[in-house]
Structure formats: C-alpha cells, structure tokens
Amino acid sequence: LPSFTGEIRCEAPNNKLDKFTGTLTLRGEKYALDNEKMLLRGCTIRNTEWCFGLVIYAGPDTKLMQNSGKTTFKRTSIDRLMNVLVLVIFAFLALMCLILAIGNGIWEHDKGYYFQVYLPWAEGVNSASYSGFLMFWSYVIILNTVVPISLYVSVEIIRLGNSFYIDWDRKMYYPLNDTPAQARTTTLNEELGQIKYIFSDKTGTLTQNIMCFNKCSINGKSYGDVYDMSGQRIEVNENTEKVDFSYNPLADPKFAFYDHSLVEAVKLNDVPTHRFFRLLSLCHTVMPEEKKEGNLVYQAQSPDEGALVTAARNFGFVFRARTPETITVVEMGETKIYKLLTILDFNNVRKRMSVIVRSPEGDLTLYCKGADTILYELLHPSCNFLKGETTEHLNEFAGEGLRTLVVAYKSLEEDYFQDWIRRHHEASTALEGREEKLSELYEEIEKDLMLLGATAIEDKLQDGVPQTIETLAKANIKIWVLTGDKQETAMNIGYSCNLLNDDMEDVFIIEGSTSDDVLNELRNARKKMKPDSFLDSDEVNIQFEKSSKNEIIIPDEQANGVYGLVITGHSLAYALEGNLELELVRTACMCKVVICCRVTPLQKAQVVELVKKYKKAVTLAIGDGANDVSMIKTAHIGVGISGQEGMQAVLSSDFSFAQFRYLQRLLLVHGRWSYIRMCKFLKYFFYKNFAFTLVHFWYGFFSGFSAQTVYDEWFITLYNLVYTSLPVLGMSLFDQDVDDRWSMLFPQLYVPGQQNLYFNKVVFIKCMLQGIYSSLILFFIPYGAMYNTMRSDGKAIADYQSFALMAQTCLLIVVSVQIGLDTSYWTVVNQFFIWGSLSVYFAITFTMYSDGMYLIFTASFPFIGTARNTLSQPNVWLAIFLSITLCVLPVVGFRFLKAQLKPTPSDKVLLKIKEAKKWPPPPSPKRRLRRTSTRRSGYAFSHQHGFGALIMSGRNMRPKSPFATTGTFSPNSDKYKHKGL
C-alpha cells in the first residue's frame, strides 16, 4: 500500500447520486471508475472483513452533503398576516389621532381661545394649531391600546400550551419503543390545521421495510387462507393458530404461516410442492451467514428475496451456504450440494432471473422467477390450463395488495447446454454488442418453461397507513410520495397504501428521456384530464399572460376524473428545469396522487419548493431518514419519524412521532384545534381592543378633544392585564368545536383551514367593524342614560365619574358575553375565568372606589363612592342591559341567519354531528381492507443490476467460511435429519 502511486481524474463535486465518471491511472494503465465502484457517505459494507479504499470527496464536497438543504426560519401564514395587520392598525391609530388633533385645533380656535378663563392653555401653548399638534401625541398615548402590544406574548403562550397537548397525547404514544409524539417547535401549531399537500418518503415512513411470505399458488392450488370447519374463510388475527415448524431445527422462529395444508403437502412429499420450494431455495442471490451452527442470517439484495428464501427454509428447504460454484441446501433434513453453472441475472428490462444448476443426481435444470407479464410469454403451451388457474390466484392476491411473482422451471439436455454455455462464454467476452448478444442467449434458453406456481409477498405497511391515507384524502389533502425506490416498487406500495387504485380514470407514467419527451407526456396527461386548459380563454392561461413568471400563483384546477401520476427521477430532472416546471406543477396538482420514484434528496426538496412557489398552499414533508432532511427543512412543516434509519430526520423536524398513522391525529385533531383556537383568539382580541379604545375616540367629540380618558386610569391598566386576559387564554387553550372522535370521523371539517376561512383580511375588517359598532353603543347608551338624569332620591347622577363607571361596566360585561358566544366547549376553567374576571372587576371596583382607599391614597383613587352610588340605581342596570342587548343581538342574529340561509360545508357537518350525538355511533366493523386490483409484480430486487456476476466471481465470499473452502460443510447429522419423512 505505501508504494501506491496512482492518480485519479474525476468530475467536480456534484449532487448526482446515480452517476460518477473518473479514471484511475496506475503503473501506466488506466482503469475506469463508475458509480458501481463508489461508496456514498454513510454506507455500510457487509460480509467484508477488510478492504482498501480511497477518499474521492470529503466534507461538504460529498454527494450526500451536496444534497442537503439549508436551514430556514419558518413562520406561519398567520404570523405574516399579523405583521401586516399591526401596520394597518398603526395607520388607523395615526388616522384617529390626526382627526382628533384637527378637531382640537378647530375647537380651540373657535371656543377654547375664548374660554381660557375657565380652561387656560398649558404653559408654552400660544396657538390652536400648536395645541392640536400636542393633542396628536396625547391621543397617541391614550389610543395606543388599539395596538396589540400583548398580542405576540399571548400568541406564544397559546402555542406553547397547544404544543404540550401534542407531547401529552397518549394516543400518539408508541409503546413498542417507548416513543411519544413531540412538538419540537412551538411556532407552527396552527399551520398544522391548514395543510394542503403532504410529501412523504416511502421506505420506513409508509412501510416497515419488512417483507413477509403470505400466500402462494402451487400447481393450481392456492395456499395461505384459513378456513373453519364449515369451509368458510376466516380472517387471520392474533388468536389464529400458527403452523408448527418445530420439526425443522433450522426454521426461522420469527416466520409465521397459518395454512396447515401446505405443511401437510410438504410432509407428504408432493412433487410440485417440493420442486416449488427447491426453486425458491436455489434461484436467488442471497448470501448466508452462520456465526453459530444452525443460526442462519440471510443478507438479501432485496427484502423480497429474503422473504422467499426464508419461506423455503421454514418449509424444509434450507439454503445453507454458497460458493462461486455451488449452492448447499438442506432438503427435508438431507444436505444436498447443487453445482451452480450460471446465473441469468435480473435487470429492469428482463424483469426475471434464472439459475442453471446440476443436482447431485446429475440432472440439469433451469429455475426462473419473475414478473407474471414476462414469464407468461415464455411458458410451454402445455401450461395453458395451469396458467388460467394461476392467473385467478394472482388476481386474488393482487386484490389484497400483495406483491406477486411467478416461478417456473425447465429441464435441459446435456448436449444443448454445452453448446449454449460455449456461445455464452463467447458473448460474455465480446468487446462489442456484449449486452445484446447475452440478451439473445437468455431469451433462447428461457423458452418453453414449465409453470410451477406463484408467490404472494406482503410488503408490511406500518399499521393504519391505508386508513390514514384514506382519511387524509377525505380532508382534501393531496399526498405526494417521493422515494428513491424504483418505479415498480413505488407503484406497488401506492396500490397497497390505497394511494393508487383501479377506480382511477388513469395513472400517467412520465418516463421521457429528453426534455421534449417529458413536455409532451405532461401535456398529453393534462389534455386528458382537462382539455379546456389549452384554450386561450382558460383563466390560468390568461393569468400567465398578465403576470411575470416569478409572480404566478396557480389556482386549483379540477380534472374531469380521478387521476394519478408517476414520474421517474430521470424525467423529473428535466421537468424541474425552468421551462418545464410550470407544466409539471399544473399537471401534477390536477392529480389526486403523485409518486416520484428514483429521486435524489435534493430533488425531493426541489419538488417541495416548486409547489410552495406556484401554489398558495401549506406543505408538510414527512420522512424518517437522512435523505429526507432537505425535504423536511424545505416544507412549511417538517415531520420526522423515529424509525430504523436513525434520528437525523427527527432532529431536523418540527414535529416527530413513531408511526405514520399518527399524522392524521396530528393534523385533524391537534392541527385543526390549534388553528381554530388561534383564529378565535385573534378575532376576539382585535374586537375587544377596538371596542375598548374607540370609546375614547367618540368621547373626544364631547370633551373638546382634550385627550381626557373615558375610563378610570386603574381600569385602563387592568383591562388587558387582569379583566380580559384569562378568559381569552382559557378559550384559546381549551376550546374545541367537536371532540377528537368526531374530528376523525368527519375529515371534511379540516377543509376551512386549508382555505384560510376562519381568519383573514376580510375577517379582520369584520372584527374591526364589530368593534366600531360596539364602541358606539358602549359610548352613546351610557351617555344618553346619564344625560340630565336624577337619582331616585332626587340627587343628580350625571357626572363624569358615574358615566365612566357605567361605560367600563358595560364594556366588560359585553366582552365577557362575547367570549361566551365564541366558546364552543365549556370547561370548569372557562367558567372560572369568565365569572372570576367579572367578580374580580366588581371586587376591585368597590374596593378602589371606597372611602378607605380614598383616605389612604387620595390622589390615586379619586372615584370615591362612585360604585355604590351608581350601581345601586335600577336605571343604570337597565342601561347596561340595553347596551349588552344591542351589542350582542346583531351578532347572534347574523350567525343564526347565516347558518340557516347560507351554511358553510363546515356548518352542515356540525349539524350532522349534532344529530348523530343524539344516538351513540355504531362500532366500526373490523374488516380487512380488500379491493380489486390489477396484478403487480413484486420483482423489485434492487435499484441497479443484480448481483449474479459478483456471486459467480467469488469476490464477495469470505475465505474463512468452511462452506467457501470445501463447499460440503453442512453436517447431515441426526439432529438435523427429520425422521419419518
């Protein structure tokens, strides 16, 4: 190694994970370097004790780091809106102060100038205009309560409380690995109630990445279903009796199967059944490890292969060892060594793999497994009847979302094989057209196969994934799956998860190899979904013409049916270019489901950024691995799943939990509640501030614009701090229009949040107008009630202090009644806060206006005796009641008429829930999710070419293994033989 003096010339650092070009010059000779010779950062080498390597890229130059995204500060749409509204309120404050200042200047010029004997001007004021200028700033101080200074503090308290609800939710706790849900940020809660697009990883997020041999068809007979004594098929559950594999000492104890008839067929030496499992134990590229005798661990190129070899192992055909030339199998306790002559490897075109082996008896056999659409074309005509029966079974398996695979074999003649292997060697060493020549030879020998049957593998989804996706779809949430897996695997999972189904009008597959091809495929898809979208009169096309590209927001377009779209990473690279990205967004967003396969981590982030750029929608990205970090950081909301791939996704996320199914509760319950609570809080907060402050504005017209306050200074201090702070916090932390159960049963309730209906600029203007109206009532009703009024004992009551007390009492009761109207869910805390605030107000008022406080703090409490003198008069309480009625009655009437005459979809759902609450809902039937579906091959072995050539070369074998040196070690001892078979 110290004498290594080679030189490497390669491409500059880039983010392309599937491509590398370079050369190694060593001792004057050049060697090609490609992606198959590269290891990415974070990869693990297995079945290798040591190796020599050379670092090409390091640090930020590595391909994985080139795919990582930048951390950005995330803010909600409500945050951005609040900033705008605060600026509007400042402008409104300036306008009110300007009006009052002008009014003061006019009043001082017309009346105040001649009234100085009684009200002299302040020192230094020598003109009415200068007085107006000073009054402008005085009113800025008085009316500053209209500016929501405490708003941001209250908002953060509410967000913190709602974050704790997520952390404390036991229904989002995963006991198997002791993982609770966690809100890793407290600034994005309400945006969880506005999600329109979900971008999800596949492996580890939707699936457990665990394959399980579920069913099979052998010689026209289906195995895997369980029947009762009457012949009725029963559902498999935890109490169903499992097959006992104790007769096989090499069986995998984790393997579970429930159909006892298959084991009986194996024990009865049924020839097709034995040949079926013999094929599964021989036709693969799995590598075994046996650190302890009898303790086998399989390292498979894909989970599919591992599941099939494990199934054969448990049914008595144990793949024990391999060398470059042999495969050792323990068949029903007897060790047999097959000579491996060649592997006809898998690739994306062939969609099958074959092995040619020589049995210990000397028989030559070709074993083949692959996609049914491919193998059916290669079968011998004598298999037509068996093919029909197998096809029925395949349709049934696919209808349950299982991944299907067809297996077949062929006996070979010695003379023909020797001639074929000679031609195979010539083709494999050809310098030109090697792949084409090998493909022709493979086609030649893989003809006239004899059908054995089919396998059905369940790609284990995480619990509740199909139901979660179905529920989220009802909430009008569109789900995009962004995965690095190959197209066939991604589509299989799409069908298993209920993302794709045969009820769709069409599933478009975009796989063009040039920019023009991709553009044509996208346009053809859009033309089928919405032909009118190509007309010049289409509103989106008109918008494109009027707006520049950077300002375009594409509105939602409705397709003429339900469609899905699948696009490969190679085509996506073209679609993300500047001239195609608009076409991609427009076409993809018409589809109900989009699946992007073979995408890099950076492409995931680019897709999310594209939707954020052109759609006015809130996005959420969910993943579990380091390759999802860029996507999680780019989306408005990032969710990490703490799964099998470490904690990098969780550490970069805003929210985290252990299972994908918890996402529906996070959005439909916590997200919706947080959004509704925040909107109610903002509406009430702005209303109560406008109603409180604008009374000063109207009073200015009756006080010579002198900047005299209406209320007692202590009331002004305590209004936001004590009297109205706790009731609104109570509503914002505990309110819910319906409980969590109804929120999950009626996902349609989520839609108003996506459309941002509960708080926007229009709603703010309505709150402002309501506040202005209430302030008019709260000023003029007490003013009219006090004007020239006498007490019952004949004494006058029309004084400033009595008016101020009456106005502030009316105000506090009105805003308390208003929050009672806004509250949908009453708790002890709400009751305590509202009634407690009113009680504290009257207690503080009677205390501060008492004789004792006046004697102790004469200058601070001038309203001596006002409370007992004013509030003891019946006409005062009548005026308070009239003020409350006039303030509240229009609100109640408007809400009633709106719900009756023009109900929103949310109103209709709430009415259904109200009716449903009268009778307890029936328990949901426990049913297995079944649907009709076309067959989908489970032959998704890898992202690249198979490992057949590597296995035949022996470069991956471990020399110290006794199997590799002798090829015969697998003791045929008594303890491994099954007696009586």
TITI-676021 format. One record per residue (C-alpha): y, z, x; residue in three letters. Coordinates in steps of 0.02 Angstrom, whole numbers, plus 50000, padded with zeros to 5 digits. Each point is the difference from the previous one (the first is absolute). Layout:
N
YZXALA...
//
This chain:
981
500005000050000LEU501295003550140PRO499744982250060SER500524992649833PHE501444988250037THR500084989549841GLY501544994149908GLU500274999449812ILE501214988049917ARG500225002849814CYS501204998449854GLU501495011549981ALA499795015849894PRO499934995849814ASN499375007149835ASN498584987749965LYS498435010549989LEU498814985449977ASP500564989350146LYS500105001650189PHE500114986650133THR499865002950186GLY499074995850160THR499235010550137LEU500024992650176THR498695008250111LEU499424993450169ARG500774983249966GLY499174997449829GLU500815001249829LYS499215009049853TYR500614998349821ALA500645015749912LEU500055000049810ASP500105012749859ASN498135003750006GLU500225007250175LYS501445011249948MET499975018049941LEU501475006049896LEU500805016850027ARG499025013549909GLY498334990749998CYS498385009350035THR498584992550103ILE498265004649937ARG498284998650079ASN500844998550170THR499925013550134GLU501274992050118TRP500984984050027CYS501384992750106PHE501614995349915GLY501744993950039LEU501595004949907VAL500964984749943ILE501345007949890TYR500555018150001ALA501175011149901GLY501154990849880PRO499314983250059ASP498295002949922THR499604989549847LYS499795015449891LEU501705007050050MET500774982849972GLN499375001549821ASN500755017149970SER501575001649895GLY501615009650021LYS500325016449912THR501394998549872THR500895013149897PHE499434998249820LYS501165003249854ARG499684998349815THR500904988349883SER500715015249909ILE500745006150165ASP500874983550026ARG500604999849820LEU500665017850013MET501054995350151ASN500794985949902VAL500295011149849LEU500835013550105VAL501224986950064LEU500324994749820VAL500315018149952ILE501245001950144PHE500924984849937ALA499975007149823PHE500675016650067LEU501414990950089ALA500414990549841LEU500095016049894MET501085008650130CYS501154984950009LEU500204999749811ILE500385018649995LEU501184998750148ALA500964986049916ILE500035010249840GLY500695014950097ASN501364989350078GLY500524993449830ILE499955017249918TRP500995008350138GLU501274985949992HIS500215000849812ASP499765018549962LYS499605010650151GLY501624996050087TYR500955007949855TYR498765014149982PHE500165007550174GLN500825015949936VAL498345004949924TYR498834990450117LEU500894997450164PRO499344986950121TRP499085006150152ALA500935002350162GLU500274983450087GLY499754989549843VAL501604990849963ASN499444985349897SER498804995749860ALA499114986950106SER499675012550140TYR499355012249869SER498834986549938GLY499414996950177PHE499585018550024LEU499165000749830MET498864985750052PHE499245010950135TRP499995015249887SER498974990549873TYR498854993850139VAL499595018350032ILE499815004349815ILE499004984649949LEU498904999650155ASN498595007649898THR499674982649931VAL499384995450175VAL498195006050010PRO500135009750162ILE498465010649962SER499034984949938LEU499154996150166TYR499475018050027VAL499255001049826SER499124983350024VAL499165006250159GLU499455016149915ILE499214989949859ILE499134988350122ARG499345014750099LEU499295008049843GLY499164983949944ASN499284998050176SER499185017049985PHE499184994349837TYR499154986050097ILE499435012050136ASP499345012449871TRP499104987449888ASP498175005049998ARG499534983649916LYS500544991050159MET499015011550114TYR498454992850084TYR498775014250031PRO498754990450107LEU501155000250150ASN501215013449938ASP501474988049984THR501415003449876PRO501334987549953ALA501565001750103GLN501804994749972ALA500584996650177ARG501774996249945THR501085007749864THR501224985649976THR498944986849912LEU499185009049854ASN500904991249857GLU499664982950076GLU498145003249971LEU500414997249817GLY500724982650030GLN498624991050098ILE499734981749954LYS498964993650148TYR498605008950092ILE499424993150167PHE498295007050044SER498854998950148ASP498164997149957LYS498815008350121THR500115018849989GLY501324999149864THR499124991549855LEU498265001750076THR499055013150097GLN499414986150118ASN498225005349957ILE498714987249944MET498505005449897CYS498424990149959PHE500035000949811ASN498854987049922LYS498934985250047CYS499004985649926SER498314996150077ILE498924985549943ASN500884999349832GLY499945018749964LYS501565010849998SER499975017350079TYR501295013949997GLY500225004149816ASP499265015949927VAL499135000249830TYR499455014249887ASP498325001949913MET500554988549857SER500514986150118GLY501875002649980GLN501064998650155ARG500885016150044ILE501525003350107GLU499745006950173VAL500855016850027ASN499845015650106GLU498495005949901ASN499014983950016THR498425002150102GLU500104991650170LYS498584990550083VAL499025011250118ASP499934992250173PHE499125014850082SER498504989050035TYR501084990950128ASN500465011550146PRO501284987450063LEU500934998649834ALA501865003349993ASP500235016249901PRO501714994349938LYS499304984449915PHE499825001549811ALA499044988549882PHE499445003649822TYR498784986349949ASP498245006550039HIS499184983449958SER500634992250162LEU499175013550104VAL498394997449904GLU500064981450037ALA500205003850185VAL498565012450000LYS498884987549908LEU500274987650142ASN500844987249887ASP500174984950114VAL501724993549940PRO500715017750007THR499365002750178HIS500664983150053ARG501695004149920PHE500245016250097PHE499274992150158ARG501394987249990LEU501315013549981LEU499335009150153SER499994984350109LEU501454988949944CYS501555008950065HIS501015004150155THR499945019049984VAL499845010750156MET498965016149987PRO500275016450089GLU498645013250013GLU500665014650099LYS498605010849932LYS498294993649954GLU500014995049817GLY501885002649981ASN500634982249979LEU501834995149991VAL500464982049964TYR501564991750071GLN500314985349885ALA501234985750017GLN500415002549816SER499615013849873PRO499014987049899ASP498734997550139GLU499855018650030GLY499635003149815ALA498634986649994LEU499145005850159VAL500085018149940THR499204994949834ALA498574991350091ALA499805015450110ARG499785011649852ASN498754988749912PHE498865000050152GLY500654985950110PHE500935009350136VAL501004990050124PHE499695010550155ARG500614990550153ALA500524983350068ARG500114990850166THR500694982650032PRO498264993149967GLU499175012249880THR500255010149842ILE498975015749973THR499625004549819VAL498935014249933VAL499184992349845GLU499235013049888MET499685011350150GLY499334986350112GLU501074994350147THR500194981150015LYS500954990350131ILE500714983249945TYR500554987550128LYS501794994549965LEU500104981650038LEU501764995949940THR501405005749887ILE500904987249892LEU501605009649989ASP501195003249857PHE501714992049986ASN501254997149861ASN499404982349968VAL498125003249998ARG500145016549903LYS498215004250050ARG499005005550150MET498204996950051SER498795006350130VAL498414991650062ILE498675012450054VAL498194999650054ARG498925013649924SER498705009650098PRO498704988849915GLU500894984650070GLY500784993549838ASP501694991350014LEU501215004649860THR501834996649964LEU500855013849900TYR501684996249919CYS501275009549898LYS501694994449936GLY501124995649854ALA499084994149845ASP501104984549981THR499474994450174ILE498165005050002LEU499624992649830TYR500354982750072GLU498705002950136LEU498545005849893LEU498374990649977HIS499834991549828PRO498515011249961SER501205014849988CYS500954993449849ASN499195011849874PHE500215015150114LEU501794994650034LYS500395000649814GLY499345017849982GLU500895005650158THR501624992249937THR499925010649843GLU499805015550106HIS501444994750113LEU501134998049850ASN499535017349939GLU500315007650172PHE501674991350018ALA500495005849825GLY499885017850067GLU501124995750147GLY498604999950129LEU500024989150157ARG498554987849990THR498974991550135LEU498524987949989VAL498535000850121VAL498724986550039ALA498714995450133TYR499084985150071LYS498384998450099SER500184988450150LEU498764988750088GLU499805002950187GLU500234981850051ASP501554997549894TYR500785016150064PHE499714995550183GLN500864983449973ASP501425008449905TRP500275013550132ILE500104986650135ARG501354990849903ARG500865016649966HIS500105003850186HIS500744982850034GLU501305002449865ALA500475017650056SER500374993750177THR500964984549948ALA501784999050063LEU500634989749853GLU499685002449816GLY498965015650027ARG500425008249834GLU499684984249899GLU498314996950082LYS499435018049975LEU500564999449818SER498954984549969GLU498465008350077LEU500265015649895TYR500124989549842GLU498404991050048GLU498895015350024ILE500735010049856GLU499364988049868LYS498625002649871ASP500145018950004LEU498905010749890MET500995012049891LEU499575018550015LEU501345008149894GLY501715007650009ALA500855016250049THR501435009149914ALA501105011550103ILE501295011749931GLU501575001050105ASP500385017849956LYS501735001449929LEU500905016350003GLN499735009649840ASP501074994049856GLY500754984750086VAL499644987349861PRO500635011949866GLN501555003950103THR500414981650025ILE499724996649815GLU501175014349952THR501354994650123LEU499894982249933ALA500345006649824LYS501555008350072ALA500614982550048ASN499755003550185ILE499474985050104LYS498765003250140ILE499914989950159TRP498555002950120VAL500444996750182LEU498445000650108THR499404994350168GLY498294995749929ASP499404982449970LYS500314990949838GLN498265002149926GLU499975018750031THR501745002349927ALA499564990249843MET498395010149979ASN500995016150003ILE501274992149883GLY498654997249869TYR499215017050030SER501685008749976CYS500414990649840ASN501454991650088LEU499204983049972LEU498924995649851ASN499304984749914ASP501205002049854ASP501404993650111MET500594982349970GLU499814996150184ASP499965007850173VAL501004989350121PHE499414999550180ILE501344995350126ILE499174994950163GLU501044985450063GLY500014996950187SER501744992550008THR501685004449928SER499974985149882ASP498255004449938ASP500525017849961VAL501574994149910LEU499014987849893ASN498705013249955GLU501345012549951LEU500934987349895ARG498414994049914ASN499605018049956ALA501745003049930ARG499944983749904LYS498415005549914LYS500675017449960MET501724994449940LYS500334981349992PRO501795002849940ASP500435008550165SER500254982950079PHE501334994649874LEU501835000050050ASP500385010149843SER498915014550059ASP501105015550022GLU499265004150170VAL500344982550065ASN501785001249934ILE500205016650090GLN499364992350162PHE501344986749991GLU501405012449967LYS499525013450126SER499764999850186SER498255003550064LYS500405017550060ASN500695005349830GLU498594993649890ILE499095012649890ILE498564991649912ILE499815006249819PRO498295003349926ASP499174984149940GLU498584999949873GLN498514988750031ALA499054991749858ASN498475010750033GLY499235012650119VAL499784993550177TYR499515006350171GLY500474993750172LEU499055001250165VAL500844994650161ILE499315000450176THR500935006850150GLY500134982850081HIS500814992649844SER501065015649978LEU500774997150172ALA500684983349936TYR500505007349831ALA501055013550083LEU501074986950086GLU501784998149939GLY499764984249898ASN498445006149910LEU500315018549969GLU500924997149836LEU498574989349936GLU498745013450051LEU500945014149913VAL500304990049843ARG498194994249985THR499195016450050ALA501075010749886CYS499434989849849MET498215005350037CYS499285016349938LYS499075003050165VAL500314993750177VAL498755002050142ILE500544996050178CYS498524999550119CYS499854998850189ARG501785006550018VAL500715009150150THR500915016749986PRO501664991250028LEU499624987449863GLN499675014549881LYS501745006650034ALA500754982649984GLN499234997649828VAL500705016649941VAL501714995950072GLU499954983049913LEU499755007849829VAL501355012950034LYS501194986050048LYS499794988749850TYR499465011649859LYS501015013949923LYS498525011849998ALA499385015850082VAL498494997750115THR498635011750056LEU498804997450145ALA498395009850018ILE498795000050146GLY498935011050109ASP500034992550176GLY501144996750145ALA500084981649949ASN500865005349838ASP501425009750082VAL501214985250004SER499704996549816MET500205018449954ILE501655001250094LYS500694984049924THR499675003849816ALA501175010749895HIS498595012849984ILE498615002050129GLY498385008849953VAL498695004750129GLY498185003649963ILE499185012650115SER498344991150023GLY498844994450139GLN501304991150107GLU501025014650065GLY501685007049949MET501234986750059GLN500284993249825ALA500245017649930VAL501235004750136LEU501064984649962SER499925002049811SER501125008049870ASP498555006649894PHE498185002450044SER498355004549918PHE498154996950026ALA499484987749864GLN500764984149928PHE499695006049822ARG501325013550022TYR501314986250007LEU500024998249810GLN500385018549979ARG501334999350135LEU500894985849912LEU499645002149814LEU500205018949997VAL501015006750146HIS501004984150028GLY500444997449817ARG500425018349973TRP501095000450156SER500934984349945TYR500285006249822ILE500565017250060ARG501214992750126MET500744988049871CYS500215013949873LYS500805011050131PHE501254986750053LEU500474995549821LYS500275018149952TYR500895004350163PHE501274986149981PHE500225003849815TYR500355018550022LYS501234996650142ASN500974987149901PHE500035011049844ALA500585014950105PHE501344991150103THR500794988249875LEU500575014549890VAL501265003350141HIS500564982049986PHE500385001249813TRP500825016950023TYR501214992350124GLY500834990349859PHE500365016449910PHE500535010350151SER501374988950070GLY498794993050130PHE500245016250094SER498255001050077ALA499615015249896GLN498125002949980THR499235001749829VAL498675012650048TYR500045016850082ASP499854997950189GLU498435010650002TRP499184988549872PHE500424984950109ILE499195008550149THR498435005449908LEU499744984649889TYR498984989750123ASN499445014750105LEU499275011549866VAL500184994149820TYR499284982350011THR499024999450164SER498365008249950LEU499724991549830PRO500124982650077VAL498895005050145LEU498745007049878GLY499974983649905MET499914989850160SER498535009950068LEU498945003049844PHE500404986549874ASP498704987149948GLN500034988549850ASP498095000049991VAL498725009650101ASP498974992650142ASP498534995549888ARG501044989049885TRP500914992650149SER498334993850066MET499384994149830LEU501584989949965PHE500514991450164PRO501274989749901GLN501165015150010LEU500254995550183TYR500864983349963VAL501785006649963PRO500085007150175GLY499614983050076GLN501434992749900GLN501145014650048ASN500455003149819LEU500275018750004TYR501465000450122PHE501094985450052ASN501814994949994LYS499964997149813VAL499235017149969VAL501345007750113PHE501384991949897ILE499205006949841LYS499975017450077CYS501814997950049MET500504994649825LEU499015014449924GLN500885012050118GLY501714992949953ILE499585001549815TYR499385017950019SER501555004850100SER501114993549859LEU499045010649874ILE499995015150115LEU501884999250021PHE500694994749831PHE498865010549887ILE500475016650086PRO501804993850013TYR500064996449814GLY499115016049956ALA501225010350103MET501594990949951TYR501115012049897ASN498485010749958THR500085018249946MET498695013450016ARG499295008749847SER501165014750033ASP501524988550004GLY500244999750189LYS500194983550093ALA498504992950095ILE500784983650057ALA500195004450184ASP499444991250160TYR498675012950044GLN499174999449830SER500014981050004PHE499254999850176ALA498615012149949LEU499604990149844MET499964983450095ALA498865006450139GLN498845008449874THR499864983749902CYS499674990550161LEU498615011350062LEU499105000549832ILE500144981149980VAL499274996250173VAL498625012949967SER499564991549835VAL500054983150088GLN498755005650132ILE498925006749860GLY500024982649921LEU499554992150168ASP498545011950030THR498324993049944SER498875013750066TYR500505017949966TRP499395013750114THR500415018350018VAL501054995650151VAL501054987549902ASN500285012449860GLN500455013750122PHE501234989250096PHE500914993249846ILE500105016149900TRP500265009950160GLY501474989150052SER500845002349830LEU499685018850006SER500695001250176VAL501544990449946TYR500395011849857PHE499595015250106ALA501144994350142ILE501364994849878THR500065016649908PHE499925009350166THR501384990150086MET501135000549847TYR499775018749977SER501345013350025ASP499085007850146GLY499954984050105MET501844997149963TYR500465017550057LEU498994998350161ILE500434981850043PHE501584996449903THR500464983950089ALA498244992649994SER499565003149818PHE501534996649890PRO499024995649841PHE499985018149941ILE499245002449828GLY499914981349964THR498134999549972ALA499885013949871ARG501574994349911ASN499544981649988THR498125000149978LEU500135012649860SER500854987449885GLN498924990049877PRO501124984850010ASN499724999150188VAL498124999349978TRP500214987249862LEU501014989250120ALA498675002450135ILE498664994649876PHE501044984849951LEU500234995150183SER498145001450033ILE499594989849845THR501234986150041LEU499394999050181CYS498145000349964VAL499854990949833LEU500434982550067PRO498715002250140VAL498635005349879VAL500454986249878GLY500034986650134PHE498325005250071ARG499215000649827PHE500654983149944LEU499544991950166LYS498225006649990ALA499844994049820GLN500904983350005LEU499784994150179LYS498615010050082PRO499584996650181THR498194997250053PRO500055017750068SER500565006649830ASP498534991149918LYS498765007550122VAL500745017449977LEU499804997949811LEU498164995550027LYS499785015450107ILE500845010849868LYS498804993449869GLU498515001850118ALA500445018250036LYS499595004349820LYS498164996650038TRP499175003650167PRO499564984050091PRO498154995850005PRO499175002550169PRO499984984050100SER498234993050008PRO499215000450171LYS499564982050026ARG499614989850150ARG501264986650037LEU499154983449967ARG500714982749983ARG499464982150010THR500354991750164SER499514985250104THR498875002850148ARG500835004850162ARG499074999850163SER500015016150098GLY499724990350160TYR501615006150080ALA499335004750170PHE501554999650107SER501704992950033HIS499334989150140GLN498434990850050HIS498385009949995GLY499225009250147PHE498414989650014GLY500434992050167ALA500475017050073LEU498365007849945ILE498954985650067MET500905001250168SER499575018450019GLY501735004550066ARG500195013549870ASN498345008550035MET499935017050083ARG498824998950151PRO499485018149991LYS499234997549827SER498085000050006PRO500054986549866PHE501024988550111ALA498865001950152THR498294998849918THR500334993649826GLY498485009649939THR500585018049986PHE499815005849823SER498475011150002PRO498714996049870ASN499595018449991SER499135008449855ASP501565008949946LYS500874983249976TYR498544991949910LYS499865001549813HIS498225003749955LYS499224992149850GLY501124984749984LEU
//
